[in-house]
């Protein structure tokens, strides 16, 4: 009788030990996978934040996030921009009126989850009058970039990079802001990948 009881107890203990080891192994594997992912990019945990009016900046952001194994966050204005809103040739259009109000900060929907966990932040935007749109300033001024490496990127048909990245850095007041890059509206995926290799 006692022999059967002892045998049963030993069997249960063995199963519990094996289960615990298995759980520990899975946890360790996950941690190793996360560490390997960070080592692969050399930039820690990566976030790619972007605002895109016509889709050009979105394409670049998606390429960066895919290559750098980063998380995407789109800055979506609470009041979306229509085609008429974006007509900078019309003095009565929304973008022209907003441009005339430098302190304007349009609202956007949602926010980044676990902001503090990211080490590197890419920030993308189209160039409007050689500057980032006001809604990008809304995002930048609402976040603390201390301890983060920040890499601006932008798209434009004809405007040069200018000092748009520097002005965002001033608005942020914190973070290690890098020199930004400007891509043409029709930038290819290979151009973006080649830029990333040089970082």
C-alpha positions in Angstrom: 0.0 0.0 0.0 2.7 2.5 1.1 4.8 1.5 -1.9 1.9 2.4 -4.3 1.4 5.8 -2.5 5.1 6.6 -2.7 5.2 5.7 -6.3 2.2 7.9 -7.1 3.8 10.9 -5.2 7.1 10.5 -7.0 5.2 10.4 -10.4 3.3 13.6 -9.6 6.5 15.4 -8.4 8.3 14.4 -11.6 5.5 15.8 -13.7 5.4 19.1 -11.8 9.2 19.4 -12.3 9.0 18.7 -16.0 6.2 21.3 -16.4 8.1 24.0 -14.5 11.2 23.3 -16.6 9.1 23.5 -19.8 7.6 26.9 -18.7 11.0 28.3 -17.8 12.4 27.1 -21.2 9.6 28.8 -23.1 10.1 32.1 -21.2 13.8 32.0 -21.8 13.2 31.3 -25.5 10.9 34.3 -25.7 13.5 36.6 -24.0 16.3 35.3 -26.2 14.1 35.9 -29.3 13.4 39.5 -28.2 17.1 40.1 -27.5 18.0 38.7 -30.9 15.5 40.9 -32.6 16.9 44.0 -30.9 20.5 42.9 -31.7 19.5 42.4 -35.4 18.4 46.1 -35.7 21.2 47.4 -33.4 18.7 50.0 -32.3 16.8 48.3 -29.5 13.0 48.3 -29.7 11.9 50.3 -32.7 8.8 52.5 -33.3 7.9 54.0 -36.6 5.5 56.9 -36.2 4.1 58.6 -39.3 1.6 61.0 -40.8 0.7 60.5 -44.4 -1.6 62.6 -46.5 -1.4 60.9 -49.9 0.2 57.6 -49.1 3.8 58.3 -50.0 5.1 58.6 -46.4 3.0 55.6 -45.4 4.9 53.4 -48.0 8.3 54.5 -46.6 7.1 54.0 -43.0 6.0 50.4 -43.8 9.3 49.6 -45.4 11.2 50.9 -42.4 9.1 49.0 -39.9 9.4 45.8 -41.9 13.1 46.0 -42.2 13.8 47.2 -38.7 11.2 44.9 -37.1 9.5 47.9 -35.7 6.0 48.8 -34.5 3.9 51.1 -36.8 1.9 54.0 -35.4 -0.1 56.3 -37.8 -0.9 59.8 -36.7 -4.5 60.0 -37.7 -5.9 63.6 -37.5 -9.3 63.6 -35.7 -10.5 65.7 -38.7 -9.2 63.8 -41.7 -7.8 65.8 -44.7 -9.8 65.7 -47.9 -8.4 66.3 -51.4 -9.8 69.8 -51.3 -8.2 70.4 -47.9 -4.8 69.5 -49.3 -5.0 71.9 -52.3 -2.2 74.3 -51.4 -2.9 76.3 -54.5 -6.2 77.4 -53.1 -5.8 80.2 -50.6 -9.0 79.1 -48.9 -8.0 75.5 -48.4 -7.5 74.0 -45.0 -3.7 73.5 -45.4 -3.2 77.1 -46.4 -5.2 78.4 -43.5 -3.4 76.1 -41.1 0.0 77.2 -42.5 -0.9 80.7 -41.6 -1.3 79.7 -37.9 2.1 78.3 -36.8 0.8 77.6 -33.2 -2.1 75.5 -34.4 -2.0 71.9 -33.1 -4.7 69.7 -34.7 -5.8 66.7 -32.6 -5.2 63.1 -33.6 -6.8 59.8 -32.6 -5.3 57.2 -30.4 -1.7 57.0 -29.0 1.3 54.7 -28.8 1.0 51.8 -26.4 4.1 51.3 -24.1 5.8 54.5 -25.3 8.5 54.2 -22.7 9.6 50.8 -24.0 11.0 52.1 -27.3 14.6 52.9 -27.8 14.6 54.2 -31.4 11.8 56.3 -32.9 11.5 57.0 -36.6 9.2 60.0 -37.4 7.8 60.4 -40.9 5.8 63.2 -42.5 5.2 64.9 -45.9 6.8 68.3 -46.3 4.4 71.2 -46.3 6.1 74.5 -47.0 9.4 72.6 -46.1 8.1 71.8 -42.7 6.3 69.0 -40.9 2.5 69.4 -40.8 1.1 70.9 -37.5 -0.4 67.5 -36.5 3.1 66.0 -36.3 4.0 68.8 -33.9 1.0 67.8 -31.8 2.4 64.3 -31.5 6.0 65.4 -30.8 5.0 68.0 -28.1 2.8 65.4 -26.4 5.7 62.9 -25.8 8.9 62.7 -23.8 11.8 61.6 -26.0 14.3 61.4 -23.2 16.7 58.5 -23.7 15.4 57.8 -27.3 17.2 58.0 -30.6 14.9 59.9 -33.0 15.3 59.7 -36.8 13.1 62.0 -38.9 12.2 61.1 -42.5 10.0 62.9 -44.9 8.6 62.8 -48.5 8.1 65.6 -51.0 7.6 66.0 -54.7 10.0 69.0 -54.9 10.7 70.6 -51.5 14.1 70.0 -49.9 14.5 68.7 -46.4 15.2 72.2 -45.0 15.2 72.5 -41.2 12.0 70.5 -40.6 13.8 67.9 -38.4 15.6 70.5 -36.4 12.4 72.3 -35.7 10.7 69.1 -34.5 13.7 68.5 -32.2 13.3 72.0 -30.7 9.6 71.4 -30.2 10.3 68.1 -28.5 13.0 69.5 -26.2 14.3 66.0 -25.4 15.8 63.0 -27.2 18.8 62.3 -29.4 17.6 63.7 -32.7 19.5 62.6 -35.8 19.8 64.3 -39.2 16.7 63.6 -41.2 16.3 62.4 -44.7 14.0 63.5 -47.5 12.7 61.1 -50.1 10.9 61.9 -53.4 7.2 61.2 -53.6 7.9 58.2 -55.9 10.8 56.8 -53.8 11.4 53.1 -54.4 11.7 50.5 -51.6 15.4 49.9 -52.5 16.2 53.6 -52.0 14.7 53.3 -48.5 16.6 50.1 -47.7 19.9 51.5 -48.9 19.4 54.5 -46.6 18.7 52.2 -43.7 22.0 50.3 -44.3 23.9 53.6 -43.9 22.4 54.4 -40.4 
